[in-house]
Amino acid sequence: MLAMRHRKAIAAGTRKRYAKAKKKGKTIILDQFIAITGYNRTYAGRILKLKAGKVIGYAVVGGKKIKYIYVVVQLLVITIISF
């Protein structure tokens, strides 16, 4: 099993190829991605379709509803990993 930072790096590299590919190409790319990361097929497809600026979740902090946007979460992960 790969570490989370490795899976995220693989996803970032694969995301560009996946976005440009046609349907048959996407199937092959998705199969390879699943074999490498061990993700569920549906989850892997969602990960590869993420775009910058997309809201990926919400949290309630101090009574306020906060949106987690893909770019912000990615920056947080990079910051945490670099420490």
Contact map, one row per residue, 1 for C-alpha under 8 A:
11100000000000000000000000000000000011000000000000000000000000000000000000000000000
11110110000000000000000000000000000010000000000000000000000000000000000000000000000
11111110000000000000000000000000000000000000000000000000000000000000000000000000000
01111111000000000000000000000000000000000000000000000000000000000000000000000000000
00111111100000000000000000000000000000000000000000000000000000000000000000000000100
01111111110000000000000000000000000000000000000000000000000000000000000000000000000
01111111111000000000000000000000000010000000000000000000000000000000000000000000000
00011111111100000000000000000000000000000000000000000000000000000000000000000000000
00001111111110000000000000000000000000000000000000000000000000000000000000000000000
00000111111111000000000000000000000000000000000000000000000000000000000000000000000
00000011111111100000000000000000100000000000001100000000000000000000000000000000000
00000001111111110000000000000000000000000000000000000000000000000000000000000000000
00000000111111111000000000000000000000000000000000000000000000000000000000000000000
00000000011111111100000000001000100000000000000100000000000000000000000000000000000
00000000001111111110000000000000000000000000000110000000000000000000000000000000000
00000000000111111111000000000000000000000000000000000000000000000000000000000000000
00000000000011111111100000001000000000000000000000000000000000000000000000000000000
00000000000001111111100011001100000000000000000110000000000000000000000000000000000
00000000000000111111100000000000000000000000000110000000000000000000000000000000000
00000000000000011111110000000000000000000000000000000000000000000000000000000000000
00000000000000001111111111000000000000000000000000000000000000000000000000000000000
00000000000000000001111111000000000000000000000000000000000000000000000000000000000
00000000000000000000111111100000000000000000000000000000000000000000000000000000000
00000000000000000000111111110000000000000000000000000000000000000000000000000000000
00000000000000000100111111111000000000000000000000000000000000000000000000000000000
00000000000000000100111111111100000000000000000000000000000000000000000000000000000
00000000000000000000001111111110000000000000000000000000000000000000000000000000000
00000000000000000000000111111111000000000000000000000000000000000000000000000000000
00000000000001001100000011111111100000000000000000000000000000000000000000000000000
00000000000000000100000001111111110000001001100000000000000000000000000000000000000
00000000000000000000000000111111111000001000000000000000000000000000000000000000000
00000000000000000000000000011111111100000000000000000000000000000000000000000000000
00000000001001000000000000001111111111000001000000000000000000000000000000000000000
00000000000000000000000000000111111111111001000000000000000000000000000000000000000
00000000000000000000000000000011111111100000000000000000000000000000000000000000000
00000000000000000000000000000001111111000000000000000000000000000000000000000000000
11000010000000000000000000000000111111100000000000000000000000000000000000000000000
10000000000000000000000000000000111111110000000000000000000000000000000000000000000
00000000000000000000000000000000011011111011000000000000000000000000000000000000000
00000000000000000000000000000000010001111111000000000000000000000000000000000000000
00000000000000000000000000000110010000111111100000000000000000000000000000000000000
00000000000000000000000000000000000000011111110000000000000000000000000000000000000
00000000000000000000000000000000000000111111111000000000000000000000000000000000000
00000000000000000000000000000100110000111111111100000000000000000000000000000000000
00000000000000000000000000000100000000001111111110000000000000000000000000000000000
00000000000000000000000000000000000000000111111111000000000000000000000000000000000
00000000001000000000000000000000000000000011111111000000000000000000000000000000000
00000000001001100110000000000000000000000001111111000000000000000000000000000000000
00000000000000100110000000000000000000000000111111100000000000000000000000000000000
00000000000000000000000000000000000000000000011111110100000000000000010000000000000
00000000000000000000000000000000000000000000000011111100000000000000010000000000000
00000000000000000000000000000000000000000000000001111100000000000000111000000000000
00000000000000000000000000000000000000000000000000111110000000000000111000000000000
00000000000000000000000000000000000000000000000001111111000000000000111000000000000
00000000000000000000000000000000000000000000000000001111100000000011110000000000000
00000000000000000000000000000000000000000000000000000111110000000011110000000000000
00000000000000000000000000000000000000000000000000000011111000000011100000000000000
00000000000000000000000000000000000000000000000000000001111100001111000000000000000
00000000000000000000000000000000000000000000000000000000111110001111000000000000000
00000000000000000000000000000000000000000000000000000000011111111100000000000000000
00000000000000000000000000000000000000000000000000000000001111111100000000000000000
00000000000000000000000000000000000000000000000000000000000111110000000000000000000
00000000000000000000000000000000000000000000000000000000000111111000000000000000000
00000000000000000000000000000000000000000000000000000000000111111100000000000000000
00000000000000000000000000000000000000000000000000000000011110111110000000000000000
00000000000000000000000000000000000000000000000000000000011110011111000000000000000
00000000000000000000000000000000000000000000000000000011111000001111100000000000000
00000000000000000000000000000000000000000000000000000011111000000111110110000000000
00000000000000000000000000000000000000000000000000011111100000000011111110000000000
00000000000000000000000000000000000000000000000001111111000000000001111111000000000
00000000000000000000000000000000000000000000000000011100000000000000111111100000000
00000000000000000000000000000000000000000000000000000000000000000001111111110000000
00000000000000000000000000000000000000000000000000000000000000000001111111111000000
00000000000000000000000000000000000000000000000000000000000000000000011111111100000
00000000000000000000000000000000000000000000000000000000000000000000001111111110000
00000000000000000000000000000000000000000000000000000000000000000000000111111111000
00000000000000000000000000000000000000000000000000000000000000000000000011111111100
00000000000000000000000000000000000000000000000000000000000000000000000001111111110
00000000000000000000000000000000000000000000000000000000000000000000000000111111111
00000000000000000000000000000000000000000000000000000000000000000000000000011111111
00001000000000000000000000000000000000000000000000000000000000000000000000001111111
00000000000000000000000000000000000000000000000000000000000000000000000000000111111
00000000000000000000000000000000000000000000000000000000000000000000000000000011111
